[in-house]
Amino acid sequence: MFRIAFRNIFRNKRRSVLTGLSIAVAVMIAVYLWSLIVGIMDDLFDNMIRLTCGHVRILNTDYVKRERMMPLEANIPDYLAVEKIVAANPNVTLTVGRIKFGVLLEHQDENKPVIGVGIVPENESQISHLDQKIIQGRMIKSGQEEMNIGVILARELGLNLGDTLTVITQTAYGSISAMNLKIVGIFSFGVQSIDKITFYIPLDKAQPLLDLDNAVTEIFIYVKDKDNAPEVAKEIKASLDQVYPGKYTTKAWQDQEVLYFYMTIARNVYGFLYFLVLFLASFTILNTMFMAVLERTKEIGMMKALGMKNRQVMVVILLEAMLIGTIASFIGAVWGSGVAYYLATKGIDFTATFEKMGTVNFPLSYVYRAVFSWGIIFFGFCMGVLFSVVAAIPPALRAAKMEPTEALREI
C-alpha cells in the first residue's frame, strides 16, 4: 500500500507540487510566526519583571490605591525590617528597596516631567542589569550626588556626560526639595518607556531628597521560580500580616492586571492565527485528495473488485496525504527555522517608529526578536503532517464507500 501511495504522488506532479508548496509555506509561516510571538511575549514579560515590578512587589496598601500618583507619604518605613521578614522565606533569592517619584527636571531653562528611581546600585546588576545597559560613562555609586539618565531623555534635553542637572520635586511631607545631580552615565534599555522618561539616582541620596529616611515606596523581590510568584506572594503577605496587620500588599508580576491581561490576550490571539494558517492550508490537501479520488474512480473500483477492503483503500489515500504532508512540512520547517534564526539574531527594528510615537507605557523593546527553538520547529512540522492527514479523511471515506460496480462504470 505504501508503494501504491508513493506512486500516486507522481501521477500528477504539478498538483502534488502545488499542494506541497502550500503546506510548506503554511508550516514556514507558522514556525517563524510562533517563534516571533514567543520572542515578543518573553521580552515583554522580561522587561516587566526587570524594570517595573520584579517577581513580587511589596507596597503600602494605601499606595496601591493611588499608584499612578506615586504618593510618597504612603511609603514603607523601616523597610530593612520588612526585608528581613521577607528574606526568611526559602523561595526568596533577593530583596531590594526602591523609591519611585515624579520630578521636574530643569536644564537651560527647559523643564520636563519625568520619573526618578532611587536604587541600590550594588544590587541593580541583578535586577535590571543597568550596568550592562550603560552606553556612555559609568553606573552611579552609592553616596554620590549623581545620576544615570535615559538616552532619549538626554537627547531631548541636550544633555551630555558631566552635565549637572537640577532635580526639583515634592517631598513626602509636601514641601519642595531640590538637588544638583551630575550625569555620570547614559543608559539604553531599548525600551521607550524607560529610555525616554526615567533616570536613576542612588537610594541613599533619594531618601534625603524626598524626606524618606530609612523608607522606600516599594520592595522588589526575586524568587527561585518566577512561575511560582503568586504563591510566594501569598506566603509573604501572611508573614507580613503577623507583624504589620493589613499594612502592606504583595503583588506578583502576574497580578499586574492590565499589562499581563493584554499580553495574555495577545498570545492567545496569535495562537489562534497560528492554527488558522495551518487550517486554511489543509484545504489544499482536501482538494487534492478529492481530485485524486475522482480521477481514479475506475481504478479504485478495480482494486475493490480484486479484493481490496474499504480500510485498505482509506489507508492508501491517507498514506498519500501523509507523504505529501511530511515532505512539504519538512521543507516548510527548514524554511521557517531559517527565518526564525534570522529574526532571533537580527530582529525587526522599530526604533524609528517608536521615536515618532508618543510615550508608550508598555515596556516594549525597539527591536523585536524571535526565539529560535527546536521544539517550536518540531511542533510546526508535526502540525503540518497532522493537518494534512486529517484533511484527507473525507476524501478517503468517500473512496472507501465506493461500490465496485458503480466505480467501474465511470470513465
C-alpha positions as a Markdown table, in Angstrom:
| # | Residue | x | y | z |
|---|---|---|---|---|
| 1 | Met | 0.0 | 0.0 | 0.0 |
| 2 | Phe | 2.9 | 2.3 | 0.7 |
| 3 | Arg | 4.3 | 1.7 | -2.8 |
| 4 | Ile | 0.9 | 2.5 | -4.3 |
| 5 | Ala | 0.5 | 5.7 | -2.3 |
| 6 | Phe | 4.1 | 6.8 | -3.2 |
| 7 | Arg | 3.5 | 6.1 | -6.9 |
| 8 | Asn | 0.2 | 8.1 | -6.8 |
| 9 | Ile | 2.1 | 11.2 | -5.7 |
| 10 | Phe | 3.9 | 11.4 | -9.1 |
| 11 | Arg | 0.8 | 10.7 | -11.2 |
| 12 | Asn | 0.0 | 14.5 | -11.3 |
| 13 | Lys | 3.3 | 16.1 | -10.4 |
| 14 | Arg | 2.1 | 19.6 | -10.9 |
| 15 | Arg | -0.8 | 19.3 | -8.5 |
| 16 | Ser | 1.3 | 17.4 | -5.9 |
| 17 | Val | 4.0 | 20.2 | -6.1 |
| 18 | Leu | 1.4 | 23.0 | -5.7 |
| 19 | Thr | -0.2 | 21.2 | -2.8 |
| 20 | Gly | 3.1 | 20.5 | -1.1 |
| 21 | Leu | 4.2 | 24.1 | -1.7 |
| 22 | Ser | 1.1 | 25.5 | 0.0 |
| 23 | Ile | 1.7 | 23.2 | 3.0 |
| 24 | Ala | 5.4 | 24.1 | 3.1 |
| 25 | Val | 4.6 | 27.8 | 3.1 |
| 26 | Ala | 1.9 | 27.4 | 5.8 |
| 27 | Val | 4.4 | 25.5 | 8.0 |
| 28 | Met | 7.1 | 28.1 | 7.4 |
| 29 | Ile | 4.7 | 30.9 | 8.4 |
| 30 | Ala | 3.5 | 29.0 | 11.4 |
| 31 | Val | 7.1 | 28.3 | 12.6 |
| 32 | Tyr | 8.5 | 31.7 | 12.3 |
| 33 | Leu | 5.3 | 33.5 | 13.3 |
| 34 | Trp | 5.1 | 31.5 | 16.6 |
| 35 | Ser | 8.8 | 31.9 | 17.2 |
| 36 | Leu | 8.4 | 35.7 | 16.8 |
| 37 | Ile | 5.3 | 35.7 | 19.0 |
| 38 | Val | 7.0 | 33.8 | 21.8 |
| 39 | Gly | 10.1 | 36.1 | 21.5 |
| 40 | Ile | 8.0 | 39.2 | 21.8 |
| 41 | Met | 5.9 | 37.9 | 24.7 |
| 42 | Asp | 9.0 | 36.7 | 26.6 |
| 43 | Asp | 10.7 | 40.0 | 26.0 |
| 44 | Leu | 7.7 | 41.9 | 27.3 |
| 45 | Phe | 7.4 | 39.7 | 30.4 |
| 46 | Asp | 11.2 | 40.0 | 31.0 |
| 47 | Asn | 11.1 | 43.8 | 30.7 |
| 48 | Met | 8.1 | 44.0 | 33.0 |
| 49 | Ile | 9.9 | 41.9 | 35.7 |
| 50 | Arg | 13.3 | 43.6 | 35.4 |
| 51 | Leu | 12.1 | 47.2 | 35.1 |
| 52 | Thr | 8.7 | 47.6 | 36.7 |
| 53 | Cys | 7.7 | 45.0 | 39.2 |
| 54 | Gly | 10.2 | 42.2 | 40.0 |
| 55 | His | 8.8 | 38.8 | 40.6 |
| 56 | Val | 6.9 | 40.1 | 43.6 |
| 57 | Arg | 6.5 | 43.6 | 44.8 |
| 58 | Ile | 5.6 | 44.9 | 48.3 |
| 59 | Leu | 3.7 | 48.1 | 48.5 |
| 60 | Asn | 2.0 | 50.1 | 51.2 |
| 61 | Thr | -1.8 | 49.3 | 51.0 |
| 62 | Asp | -2.6 | 53.0 | 50.6 |
| 63 | Tyr | 0.0 | 53.3 | 47.9 |
| 64 | Val | -1.8 | 50.7 | 45.8 |
| 65 | Lys | -5.0 | 52.7 | 45.7 |
| 66 | Arg | -3.2 | 55.7 | 44.2 |
| 67 | Glu | -0.2 | 54.1 | 42.5 |
| 68 | Arg | -0.4 | 56.3 | 39.3 |
| 69 | Met | 0.1 | 59.4 | 41.5 |
| 70 | Met | 3.2 | 57.8 | 43.2 |
| 71 | Pro | 2.2 | 59.1 | 46.7 |
| 72 | Leu | 5.4 | 59.3 | 48.7 |
| 73 | Glu | 3.5 | 59.6 | 52.0 |
| 74 | Ala | 2.3 | 56.0 | 51.5 |
| 75 | Asn | 5.7 | 54.5 | 51.9 |
| 76 | Ile | 7.3 | 51.6 | 53.7 |
| 77 | Pro | 9.1 | 52.9 | 56.8 |
| 78 | Asp | 11.9 | 50.9 | 58.3 |
| 79 | Tyr | 12.0 | 48.9 | 55.1 |
| 80 | Leu | 15.1 | 46.9 | 56.2 |
| 81 | Ala | 12.9 | 45.2 | 58.9 |
| 82 | Val | 10.4 | 44.3 | 56.2 |
| 83 | Glu | 13.1 | 42.9 | 54.0 |
| 84 | Lys | 14.4 | 40.8 | 56.9 |
| 85 | Ile | 11.0 | 39.2 | 57.3 |
| 86 | Val | 10.8 | 38.5 | 53.5 |
| 87 | Ala | 14.3 | 37.1 | 53.3 |
| 88 | Ala | 13.3 | 34.4 | 55.8 |
| 89 | Asn | 11.1 | 32.8 | 53.0 |
| 90 | Pro | 13.2 | 29.9 | 51.5 |
| 91 | Asn | 11.8 | 30.8 | 48.0 |
| 92 | Val | 13.2 | 34.3 | 48.0 |
| 93 | Thr | 16.6 | 35.0 | 46.4 |
| 94 | Leu | 16.8 | 38.8 | 46.5 |
| 95 | Thr | 15.0 | 41.7 | 48.2 |
| 96 | Val | 15.8 | 45.4 | 47.4 |
| 97 | Gly | 14.1 | 48.6 | 48.3 |
| 98 | Arg | 13.3 | 51.3 | 45.7 |
| 99 | Ile | 11.8 | 54.8 | 45.6 |
| 100 | Lys | 9.8 | 55.8 | 42.5 |
| 101 | Phe | 8.9 | 59.5 | 42.3 |
| 102 | Gly | 7.7 | 62.2 | 39.9 |
| 103 | Val | 10.1 | 65.0 | 39.3 |
| 104 | Leu | 10.6 | 68.1 | 37.2 |
| 105 | Leu | 14.0 | 68.2 | 35.5 |
| 106 | Glu | 15.4 | 71.7 | 34.8 |
| 107 | His | 18.2 | 72.3 | 32.4 |
| 108 | Gln | 19.0 | 75.5 | 30.5 |
| 109 | Asp | 15.5 | 77.0 | 31.2 |
| 110 | Glu | 13.9 | 73.8 | 29.9 |
| 111 | Asn | 11.6 | 71.8 | 32.2 |
| 112 | Lys | 10.4 | 68.2 | 31.7 |
| 113 | Pro | 8.3 | 66.0 | 33.9 |
| 114 | Val | 9.9 | 62.6 | 34.3 |
| 115 | Ile | 10.2 | 59.6 | 36.7 |
| 116 | Gly | 13.1 | 59.3 | 39.1 |
| 117 | Val | 14.0 | 55.9 | 40.7 |
| 118 | Gly | 16.1 | 55.6 | 43.8 |
| 119 | Ile | 18.1 | 52.4 | 43.6 |
| 120 | Val | 20.8 | 50.4 | 45.4 |
| 121 | Pro | 23.5 | 50.4 | 42.7 |
| 122 | Glu | 25.2 | 47.3 | 44.1 |
| 123 | Asn | 22.0 | 45.2 | 43.6 |
| 124 | Glu | 20.8 | 46.7 | 40.3 |
| 125 | Ser | 23.1 | 44.5 | 38.2 |
| 126 | Gln | 21.0 | 41.5 | 39.4 |
| 127 | Ile | 17.7 | 43.3 | 38.7 |
| 128 | Ser | 17.6 | 45.5 | 35.6 |
| 129 | His | 21.2 | 44.8 | 34.5 |
| 130 | Leu | 21.7 | 48.5 | 34.4 |
| 131 | Asp | 25.5 | 48.1 | 34.5 |
| 132 | Gln | 25.2 | 46.3 | 31.1 |
| 133 | Lys | 23.0 | 49.0 | 29.6 |
| 134 | Ile | 25.3 | 52.0 | 30.1 |
| 135 | Ile | 26.3 | 53.2 | 26.6 |
| 136 | Gln | 28.3 | 56.2 | 27.8 |
| 137 | Gly | 30.1 | 56.8 | 31.1 |
| 138 | Arg | 29.6 | 54.5 | 34.2 |
| 139 | Met | 27.0 | 53.4 | 36.6 |
| 140 | Ile | 26.1 | 55.5 | 39.6 |
| 141 | Lys | 27.7 | 54.8 | 43.0 |
| 142 | Ser | 26.1 | 54.9 | 46.5 |
| 143 | Gly | 26.8 | 58.1 | 48.5 |
| 144 | Gln | 27.4 | 60.2 | 45.4 |
| 145 | Glu | 25.1 | 63.0 | 44.1 |
| 146 | Glu | 25.0 | 61.7 | 40.6 |
| 147 | Met | 22.6 | 60.1 | 38.1 |
| 148 | Asn | 22.2 | 57.8 | 35.1 |
| 149 | Ile | 19.8 | 59.1 | 32.5 |
| 150 | Gly | 18.0 | 57.5 | 29.6 |
| 151 | Val | 19.4 | 58.0 | 26.1 |
| 152 | Ile | 16.3 | 59.6 | 24.6 |
| 153 | Leu | 15.7 | 61.8 | 27.6 |
| 154 | Ala | 19.3 | 63.0 | 27.4 |
| 155 | Arg | 19.0 | 63.7 | 23.7 |
| 156 | Glu | 15.7 | 65.6 | 24.1 |
| 157 | Leu | 17.2 | 67.9 | 26.9 |
| 158 | Gly | 20.5 | 68.2 | 25.1 |
| 159 | Leu | 22.4 | 66.6 | 28.0 |
| 160 | Asn | 25.9 | 65.1 | 27.9 |
| 161 | Leu | 28.2 | 63.3 | 30.3 |
| 162 | Gly | 29.4 | 65.6 | 33.0 |
| 163 | Asp | 26.5 | 68.0 | 32.9 |
| 164 | Thr | 24.8 | 68.9 | 36.2 |
| 165 | Leu | 21.0 | 68.7 | 36.4 |
| 166 | Thr | 18.8 | 70.4 | 39.0 |
| 167 | Val | 16.1 | 68.0 | 40.2 |
| 168 | Ile | 13.0 | 69.7 | 41.7 |
| 169 | Thr | 10.4 | 67.6 | 43.4 |
| 170 | Gln | 7.9 | 67.4 | 46.3 |
| 171 | Thr | 8.8 | 65.6 | 49.4 |
| 172 | Ala | 6.7 | 63.1 | 51.4 |
| 173 | Tyr | 5.6 | 66.0 | 53.5 |
| 174 | Gly | 4.5 | 68.2 | 50.6 |
| 175 | Ser | 7.4 | 70.7 | 50.7 |
| 176 | Ile | 9.6 | 71.5 | 47.7 |
| 177 | Ser | 13.1 | 70.0 | 47.6 |
| 178 | Ala | 15.9 | 70.2 | 45.1 |
| 179 | Met | 19.3 | 68.6 | 44.4 |
| 180 | Asn | 22.0 | 69.1 | 41.8 |
| 181 | Leu | 23.0 | 65.8 | 40.3 |
| 182 | Lys | 25.9 | 65.1 | 37.9 |
| 183 | Ile | 25.3 | 62.9 | 34.9 |
| 184 | Val | 27.9 | 60.1 | 35.1 |
| 185 | Gly | 26.2 | 57.6 | 32.7 |
| 186 | Ile | 23.7 | 57.4 | 29.9 |
| 187 | Phe | 21.8 | 54.1 | 29.5 |
| 188 | Ser | 19.8 | 52.5 | 26.8 |
| 189 | Phe | 17.5 | 49.6 | 27.6 |
| 190 | Gly | 16.0 | 49.7 | 24.2 |
| 191 | Val | 12.6 | 50.3 | 25.9 |
| 192 | Gln | 11.0 | 53.6 | 25.1 |
| 193 | Ser | 9.0 | 53.9 | 28.4 |
| 194 | Ile | 12.3 | 53.7 | 30.3 |
| 195 | Asp | 14.8 | 55.5 | 28.0 |
| 196 | Lys | 12.5 | 58.5 | 27.4 |
| 197 | Ile | 11.3 | 59.4 | 30.9 |
| 198 | Thr | 13.4 | 57.7 | 33.5 |
| 199 | Phe | 16.6 | 58.4 | 35.4 |
| 200 | Tyr | 18.3 | 56.6 | 38.3 |
| 201 | Ile | 19.9 | 58.0 | 41.4 |
| 202 | Pro | 21.4 | 56.3 | 44.5 |
| 203 | Leu | 18.8 | 55.3 | 47.1 |
| 204 | Asp | 20.8 | 56.9 | 49.9 |
| 205 | Lys | 20.5 | 60.3 | 48.0 |
| 206 | Ala | 16.9 | 59.9 | 47.0 |
| 207 | Gln | 15.8 | 59.3 | 50.6 |
| 208 | Pro | 17.0 | 62.7 | 52.0 |
| 209 | Leu | 15.8 | 64.4 | 48.8 |
| 210 | Leu | 12.3 | 63.2 | 49.4 |
| 211 | Asp | 12.3 | 63.2 | 53.3 |
| 212 | Leu | 12.1 | 59.4 | 53.3 |
| 213 | Asp | 14.8 | 58.5 | 55.8 |
| 214 | Asn | 15.1 | 54.7 | 56.1 |
| 215 | Ala | 12.0 | 54.4 | 53.9 |
| 216 | Val | 11.2 | 53.3 | 50.4 |
| 217 | Thr | 8.0 | 53.2 | 48.3 |
| 218 | Glu | 8.4 | 49.6 | 47.0 |
| 219 | Ile | 10.4 | 46.5 | 47.6 |
| 220 | Phe | 11.4 | 44.3 | 44.7 |
| 221 | Ile | 11.5 | 40.6 | 45.4 |
| 222 | Tyr | 13.1 | 37.9 | 43.2 |
| 223 | Val | 12.2 | 34.2 | 43.8 |
| 224 | Lys | 13.6 | 30.9 | 42.7 |
| 225 | Asp | 10.8 | 30.1 | 40.3 |
| 226 | Lys | 9.0 | 33.1 | 38.7 |
| 227 | Asp | 6.0 | 31.0 | 37.7 |
| 228 | Asn | 5.5 | 30.3 | 41.4 |
| 229 | Ala | 5.5 | 34.0 | 42.3 |
| 230 | Pro | 1.7 | 34.2 | 43.1 |
| 231 | Glu | 2.1 | 31.5 | 45.8 |
| 232 | Val | 5.2 | 33.1 | 47.2 |
| 233 | Ala | 3.4 | 36.5 | 47.3 |
| 234 | Lys | 0.7 | 35.0 | 49.4 |
| 235 | Glu | 3.2 | 33.4 | 51.8 |
| 236 | Ile | 5.0 | 36.8 | 52.2 |
| 237 | Lys | 1.7 | 38.6 | 52.7 |
| 238 | Ala | 0.8 | 36.1 | 55.5 |
| 239 | Ser | 4.2 | 36.7 | 57.2 |
| 240 | Leu | 3.9 | 40.5 | 57.0 |
| 241 | Asp | 0.4 | 40.5 | 58.4 |
| 242 | Gln | 1.6 | 38.8 | 61.5 |
| 243 | Val | 3.8 | 41.8 | 62.2 |
| 244 | Tyr | 2.1 | 44.6 | 60.3 |
| 245 | Pro | -1.7 | 43.6 | 60.0 |
| 246 | Gly | -3.2 | 44.9 | 56.7 |
| 247 | Lys | -0.5 | 47.5 | 56.2 |
| 248 | Tyr | 1.3 | 46.0 | 53.2 |
| 249 | Thr | 0.2 | 44.4 | 49.9 |
| 250 | Thr | 2.1 | 41.9 | 47.9 |
| 251 | Lys | 1.7 | 41.8 | 44.1 |
| 252 | Ala | 3.2 | 39.0 | 41.9 |
| 253 | Trp | 4.2 | 40.0 | 38.4 |
| 254 | Gln | 1.3 | 38.0 | 37.0 |
| 255 | Asp | -1.0 | 40.3 | 39.1 |
| 256 | Gln | -0.1 | 43.5 | 37.1 |
| 257 | Glu | -3.7 | 43.5 | 35.9 |
| 258 | Val | -3.8 | 45.5 | 32.7 |
| 259 | Leu | -0.4 | 44.7 | 31.3 |
| 260 | Tyr | -0.4 | 41.0 | 32.0 |
| 261 | Phe | -4.0 | 40.7 | 30.8 |
| 262 | Tyr | -3.4 | 42.3 | 27.4 |
| 263 | Met | -0.2 | 40.3 | 26.8 |
| 264 | Thr | -2.0 | 37.1 | 27.7 |
| 265 | Ile | -4.8 | 38.0 | 25.3 |
| 266 | Ala | -2.3 | 38.8 | 22.6 |
| 267 | Arg | -0.6 | 35.4 | 23.0 |
| 268 | Asn | -4.0 | 33.7 | 22.7 |
| 269 | Val | -4.9 | 35.7 | 19.5 |
| 270 | Tyr | -1.5 | 34.8 | 17.9 |
| 271 | Gly | -2.0 | 31.2 | 18.9 |
| 272 | Phe | -5.4 | 31.3 | 17.1 |
| 273 | Leu | -3.8 | 32.7 | 14.0 |
| 274 | Tyr | -1.1 | 30.0 | 14.1 |
| 275 | Phe | -3.7 | 27.3 | 13.8 |
| 276 | Leu | -5.8 | 29.3 | 11.3 |
| 277 | Val | -2.9 | 29.4 | 8.9 |
| 278 | Leu | -2.4 | 25.6 | 9.0 |
| 279 | Phe | -6.2 | 25.1 | 8.8 |
| 280 | Leu | -6.5 | 27.1 | 5.6 |
| 281 | Ala | -3.5 | 25.4 | 4.1 |
| 282 | Ser | -5.0 | 22.0 | 4.9 |
| 283 | Phe | -7.9 | 22.7 | 2.4 |
| 284 | Thr | -5.4 | 22.3 | -0.4 |
| 285 | Ile | -4.8 | 18.7 | 0.8 |
| 286 | Leu | -8.5 | 18.2 | 1.0 |
| 287 | Asn | -9.0 | 19.5 | -2.6 |
| 288 | Thr | -6.0 | 17.4 | -3.9 |
| 289 | Met | -7.3 | 14.2 | -2.4 |
| 290 | Phe | -10.8 | 14.7 | -3.6 |
| 291 | Met | -9.5 | 15.4 | -7.1 |
| 292 | Ala | -7.3 | 12.3 | -6.9 |
| 293 | Val | -10.2 | 10.1 | -5.8 |
| 294 | Leu | -12.4 | 11.4 | -8.7 |
| 295 | Glu | -9.7 | 10.9 | -11.2 |
| 296 | Arg | -9.0 | 7.3 | -10.0 |
| 297 | Thr | -12.7 | 6.3 | -9.5 |
| 298 | Lys | -12.4 | 3.5 | -12.0 |
| 299 | Glu | -9.0 | 2.4 | -10.6 |
| 300 | Ile | -10.4 | 2.3 | -7.1 |
| 301 | Gly | -13.4 | 0.2 | -8.4 |
| 302 | Met | -11.0 | -2.3 | -9.9 |
| 303 | Met | -8.9 | -2.6 | -6.7 |
| 304 | Lys | -12.0 | -3.2 | -4.7 |
| 305 | Ala | -13.3 | -5.7 | -7.2 |
| 306 | Leu | -9.9 | -7.6 | -6.9 |
| 307 | Gly | -10.4 | -7.8 | -3.2 |
| 308 | Met | -9.0 | -4.6 | -1.6 |
| 309 | Lys | -11.0 | -3.8 | 1.5 |
| 310 | Asn | -12.5 | -0.4 | 2.4 |
| 311 | Arg | -10.0 | 0.0 | 5.2 |
| 312 | Gln | -7.1 | -0.6 | 2.7 |
| 313 | Val | -8.5 | 2.0 | 0.3 |
| 314 | Met | -8.6 | 4.5 | 3.1 |
| 315 | Val | -5.1 | 3.7 | 4.2 |
| 316 | Val | -3.8 | 4.3 | 0.6 |
| 317 | Ile | -5.4 | 7.7 | 0.4 |
| 318 | Leu | -4.2 | 8.7 | 3.9 |
| 319 | Leu | -0.7 | 7.5 | 3.2 |
| 320 | Glu | -0.6 | 9.6 | 0.1 |
| 321 | Ala | -1.7 | 12.7 | 2.0 |
| 322 | Met | 0.8 | 11.9 | 4.8 |
| 323 | Leu | 3.7 | 11.5 | 2.3 |
| 324 | Ile | 2.9 | 14.9 | 0.7 |
| 325 | Gly | 2.4 | 16.5 | 4.1 |
| 326 | Thr | 5.6 | 15.0 | 5.6 |
| 327 | Ile | 7.8 | 16.1 | 2.7 |
| 328 | Ala | 6.2 | 19.5 | 2.5 |
| 329 | Ser | 6.2 | 20.1 | 6.3 |
| 330 | Phe | 9.9 | 19.2 | 6.5 |
| 331 | Ile | 10.7 | 21.7 | 3.8 |
| 332 | Gly | 8.5 | 24.3 | 5.5 |
| 333 | Ala | 10.1 | 23.6 | 8.8 |
| 334 | Val | 13.5 | 24.1 | 7.3 |
| 335 | Trp | 12.4 | 27.4 | 5.7 |
| 336 | Gly | 10.7 | 28.5 | 8.9 |
| 337 | Ser | 13.8 | 27.7 | 11.0 |
| 338 | Gly | 15.9 | 29.8 | 8.7 |
| 339 | Val | 13.6 | 32.8 | 9.1 |
| 340 | Ala | 13.3 | 32.3 | 12.8 |
| 341 | Tyr | 17.1 | 32.1 | 13.2 |
| 342 | Tyr | 17.4 | 35.4 | 11.3 |
| 343 | Leu | 14.8 | 37.1 | 13.4 |
| 344 | Ala | 16.4 | 35.7 | 16.6 |
| 345 | Thr | 19.8 | 37.1 | 15.7 |
| 346 | Lys | 18.9 | 40.3 | 13.8 |
| 347 | Gly | 15.4 | 41.0 | 14.9 |
| 348 | Ile | 13.0 | 43.6 | 13.4 |
| 349 | Asp | 14.0 | 47.1 | 14.3 |
| 350 | Phe | 11.1 | 49.5 | 15.1 |
| 351 | Thr | 13.3 | 52.3 | 16.6 |
| 352 | Ala | 12.3 | 54.9 | 14.0 |
| 353 | Thr | 8.6 | 54.0 | 14.6 |
| 354 | Phe | 8.8 | 54.4 | 18.4 |
| 355 | Glu | 10.7 | 57.7 | 18.1 |
| 356 | Lys | 7.8 | 59.1 | 16.1 |
| 357 | Met | 5.2 | 57.9 | 18.7 |
| 358 | Gly | 4.4 | 59.5 | 22.0 |
| 359 | Thr | 5.4 | 57.8 | 25.2 |
| 360 | Val | 4.3 | 54.2 | 25.3 |
| 361 | Asn | 3.5 | 53.0 | 28.8 |
| 362 | Phe | 4.1 | 49.3 | 28.0 |
| 363 | Pro | 7.7 | 48.1 | 28.3 |
| 364 | Leu | 8.1 | 47.4 | 24.6 |
| 365 | Ser | 11.5 | 46.9 | 23.2 |
| 366 | Tyr | 12.6 | 48.7 | 20.0 |
| 367 | Val | 13.8 | 45.5 | 18.4 |
| 368 | Tyr | 11.5 | 42.5 | 18.2 |
| 369 | Arg | 13.4 | 39.2 | 18.2 |
| 370 | Ala | 12.2 | 35.7 | 17.7 |
| 371 | Val | 13.1 | 32.7 | 19.9 |
| 372 | Phe | 14.9 | 30.0 | 18.0 |
| 373 | Ser | 13.6 | 26.8 | 19.4 |
| 374 | Trp | 13.8 | 23.3 | 18.0 |
| 375 | Gly | 10.7 | 22.5 | 20.0 |
| 376 | Ile | 8.7 | 25.1 | 18.1 |
| 377 | Ile | 10.1 | 23.9 | 14.8 |
| 378 | Phe | 9.3 | 20.3 | 15.5 |
| 379 | Phe | 5.8 | 21.2 | 16.7 |
| 380 | Gly | 5.2 | 23.1 | 13.4 |
| 381 | Phe | 6.4 | 20.1 | 11.4 |
| 382 | Cys | 4.1 | 17.7 | 13.4 |
| 383 | Met | 1.1 | 20.1 | 13.0 |
| 384 | Gly | 1.7 | 20.3 | 9.2 |
| 385 | Val | 1.7 | 16.5 | 8.9 |
| 386 | Leu | -1.3 | 16.2 | 11.2 |
| 387 | Phe | -3.4 | 18.7 | 9.4 |
| 388 | Ser | -2.5 | 17.1 | 6.1 |
| 389 | Val | -3.7 | 13.7 | 7.2 |
| 390 | Val | -6.9 | 15.0 | 8.9 |
| 391 | Ala | -7.8 | 16.9 | 5.8 |
| 392 | Ala | -7.5 | 13.7 | 3.7 |
| 393 | Ile | -10.1 | 11.8 | 5.9 |
| 394 | Pro | -13.2 | 13.0 | 4.0 |
| 395 | Pro | -11.9 | 12.0 | 0.5 |
| 396 | Ala | -10.6 | 8.8 | 2.0 |
| 397 | Leu | -14.0 | 7.9 | 3.4 |
| 398 | Arg | -15.6 | 8.7 | 0.0 |
| 399 | Ala | -13.2 | 6.4 | -1.8 |
| 400 | Ala | -13.8 | 3.6 | 0.8 |
| 401 | Lys | -17.6 | 3.8 | 0.3 |
| 402 | Met | -17.5 | 3.4 | -3.5 |
| 403 | Glu | -19.3 | 0.4 | -4.8 |
| 404 | Pro | -17.0 | -1.5 | -7.3 |
| 405 | Thr | -19.8 | -1.9 | -9.9 |
| 406 | Glu | -20.7 | 1.8 | -9.9 |
| 407 | Ala | -17.0 | 2.9 | -9.9 |
| 408 | Leu | -16.2 | 0.7 | -12.9 |
| 409 | Arg | -18.9 | 2.4 | -15.0 |
| 410 | Glu | -17.1 | 5.8 | -14.6 |
| 411 | Ile | -14.9 | 6.9 | -17.5 |
